[in-house]
């Protein structure tokens, strides 16, 4: 009987162990399933973080490029401002320069050499000062083809010869530019 009881107890224990092992296996499977679920959640969070990081990098690069463009644009504007800062002063000096040109023509006609030389020295000094500040004369002369981008036509007259038709016949007032910008267009007469 003893053997029977032992066999019953052993069979009972084996059944209990088998049931316990099944419970442990089921708990492990649940834990693994939860773990896989956690891994899947971690991967999606990681992917989301990578995507957010990529978006932030893109925003940063765009902002950086925009700032670089802003720096280049302001530097160019600053250089242009320095080039044309004297524009108003130089434009107000142009009539004085024109008056000197007319005075030189009249003094030369009078024949007074000492007066002509003195006025010419002052005229050259004024011209050199204005040239050192960036003022240049627009080169237009009689016989040149008329270009509305570089000269202003005051009037048209019948051309003295066929080769002057549509060309500059006379320059009434000199034109000047400051750097690449024309601050006063030459006033010209063109032939018809």
Phi, psi and omega per residue, in radians:
X1 nan -0.614 3.080
X2 -0.988 -0.693 3.131
X3 -1.185 -0.623 3.128
X4 -1.128 -0.774 -3.139
X5 -1.125 -0.710 -3.134
X6 -1.146 -0.722 -3.141
X7 -1.139 -0.713 3.096
X8 -1.094 -0.811 -3.126
X9 -1.099 -0.719 -3.128
X10 -1.181 -0.721 3.125
X11 -1.172 -0.640 3.083
X12 -1.124 -0.747 -3.139
X13 -1.177 -0.671 3.132
X14 -1.159 -0.712 3.104
X15 -1.126 -0.756 3.120
X16 -1.129 -0.741 3.120
X17 -1.087 -0.711 3.136
X18 -1.131 -0.736 3.106
X19 -1.130 -0.731 3.118
X20 -1.109 -0.723 3.124
X21 -1.128 -0.665 3.104
X22 -1.114 -0.762 3.110
X23 -1.072 -0.746 3.119
X24 -1.110 -0.756 3.120
X25 -1.091 -0.761 3.109
X26 -1.100 -0.706 3.120
X27 -1.140 -0.669 3.112
X28 -1.163 -0.713 3.123
X29 -1.129 -0.734 3.092
X30 -1.101 -0.741 3.129
X31 -1.118 -0.717 3.105
X32 -1.149 -0.717 3.108
X33 -1.102 -0.766 3.083
X34 -1.132 -0.689 3.112
X35 -1.115 -0.741 3.091
X36 -1.121 -0.684 3.104
X37 -1.112 -0.724 3.091
X38 -1.106 -0.724 3.119
X39 -1.101 -0.740 3.116
X40 -1.106 -0.738 3.102
X41 -1.118 -0.720 3.123
X42 -1.106 -0.696 3.119
X43 -1.135 -0.745 -3.133
X44 -1.183 -0.630 3.072
X45 -1.144 -0.731 3.126
X46 -1.107 -0.756 3.104
X47 -1.101 -0.722 3.110
X48 -1.088 -0.749 3.114
X49 -1.116 -0.711 3.096
X50 -1.095 -0.729 3.135
X51 -1.143 -0.748 3.101
X52 -1.100 -0.707 3.110
X53 -1.111 -0.738 3.098
X54 -1.074 -0.734 3.109
X55 -1.100 -0.750 -3.140
X56 -1.167 -0.669 3.078
X57 -1.088 -0.745 3.127
X58 -1.081 -0.787 3.108
X59 -1.063 -0.751 -3.136
X60 -1.097 -0.789 -3.130
X61 -1.117 -0.703 3.105
X62 -1.128 -0.763 3.120
X63 -1.116 -0.715 3.118
X64 -1.105 -0.775 3.123
X65 -1.113 -0.713 3.119
X66 -1.116 -0.692 3.116
X67 -1.160 -0.703 3.098
X68 -1.091 -0.738 3.084
X69 -1.085 -0.712 3.106
X70 -1.080 -0.769 3.136
X71 -1.093 -0.762 3.131
X72 -1.110 -0.755 -3.108
X73 -1.130 -0.773 -3.140
X74 -1.195 -0.611 3.092
X75 -1.123 -0.738 3.115
X76 -1.128 -0.753 3.117
X77 -1.089 -0.684 -3.140
X78 -1.138 -0.738 3.117
X79 -1.119 -0.760 3.106
X80 -1.089 -0.676 3.127
X81 -1.126 -0.735 3.113
X82 -1.129 -0.645 -3.141
X83 -1.161 -0.645 -3.050
X84 -1.906 0.269 -3.108
X85 -1.098 -0.592 -3.107
X86 -1.545 0.144 -2.999
X87 -0.989 -0.825 -3.105
X88 -1.121 -0.752 3.136
X89 -1.113 -0.779 -3.134
X90 -1.144 -0.680 3.107
X91 -1.121 -0.635 3.112
X92 -1.257 -0.359 3.115
X93 -1.497 -0.264 -3.106
X94 -1.071 -0.731 3.074
X95 -1.080 -0.586 3.090
X96 -1.137 -0.725 3.108
X97 -1.110 -0.711 3.084
X98 -1.096 -0.719 3.118
X99 -1.095 -0.687 3.084
X100 -1.091 -0.717 3.113
X101 -1.056 -0.780 3.137
X102 -1.172 -0.688 3.118
X103 -1.107 -0.720 3.130
X104 -1.084 -0.702 3.132
X105 -1.116 -0.748 -3.113
X106 -1.264 -0.686 3.134
X107 -1.172 -0.636 3.103
X108 -1.095 -0.661 3.110
X109 -1.154 -0.565 -3.079
X110 -1.255 -0.474 3.074
X111 1.592 0.023 3.128
X112 -1.421 1.781 -3.041
X113 -1.151 -0.748 -3.099
X114 -1.129 -0.768 3.120
X115 -1.140 -0.749 -3.140
X116 -1.086 -0.725 -3.130
X117 -1.181 -0.707 3.124
X118 -1.111 -0.811 3.137
X119 -1.165 -0.646 3.126
X120 -1.117 -0.692 3.103
X121 -1.088 -0.771 3.124
X122 -1.137 -0.731 3.128
X123 -1.062 -0.787 3.135
X124 -1.142 -0.681 3.130
X125 -1.129 -0.746 3.100
X126 -1.108 -0.797 3.136
X127 -1.061 -0.773 -3.140
X128 -1.131 -0.660 3.103
X129 -1.123 -0.794 3.135
X130 -1.174 -0.632 3.101
X131 -1.149 -0.656 3.127
X132 -1.168 -0.385 3.092
X133 -1.551 0.057 3.044
X134 1.841 0.040 -3.131
X135 -1.377 2.307 3.099
X136 -2.287 2.560 3.082
X137 -1.418 2.406 3.061
X138 -1.365 2.111 -3.054
X139 -1.389 1.753 3.071
X140 -2.355 2.328 3.126
X141 -2.478 2.933 3.125
X142 -1.037 2.402 3.122
X143 1.697 -0.239 3.101
X144 -1.288 2.650 3.054
X145 -1.202 2.451 -3.126
X146 -1.340 2.258 3.079
X147 -2.252 2.017 -3.081
X148 -1.131 -0.297 3.111
X149 -1.330 -0.349 -3.061
X150 -2.131 -0.052 -3.112
X151 -2.636 2.729 3.118
X152 -1.985 2.129 -3.132
X153 -1.468 2.107 3.123
X154 -1.459 -0.775 -3.123
X155 -2.701 2.952 3.053
X156 -2.111 2.445 3.089
X157 -2.238 2.801 3.048
X158 -1.062 2.315 -3.092
X159 -1.156 2.315 3.106
X160 -1.113 -0.469 3.092
X161 -2.511 2.830 -3.091
X162 -1.120 -0.526 -3.112
X163 -1.288 -0.203 3.115
X164 -1.713 0.085 3.105
X165 -1.183 2.197 -3.113
X166 1.338 0.131 -3.131
X167 -2.019 2.988 -3.137
X168 -1.336 2.215 3.118
X169 -1.655 -0.705 -3.097
X170 -2.622 2.578 3.069
X171 -1.836 2.001 -3.116
X172 -1.479 -0.634 -3.121
X173 -2.518 2.325 -3.124
X174 -1.187 2.632 3.057
X175 -1.885 2.707 -3.108
X176 -2.385 2.627 3.070
X177 -2.278 2.672 3.110
X178 -2.058 1.867 -3.011
X179 1.224 -2.136 3.114
X180 -1.737 -0.069 -3.057
X181 -1.722 2.238 3.098
X182 -1.393 2.131 -3.131
X183 -1.715 -0.323 2.990
X184 -2.601 2.113 3.138
X185 -1.335 2.491 3.067
X186 -1.191 2.446 3.112
X187 -1.702 2.165 -3.008
X188 -2.281 2.825 3.015
X189 -1.941 2.318 -3.128
X190 -2.016 2.680 -3.094
X191 -1.582 2.528 3.109
X192 -1.709 nan nan
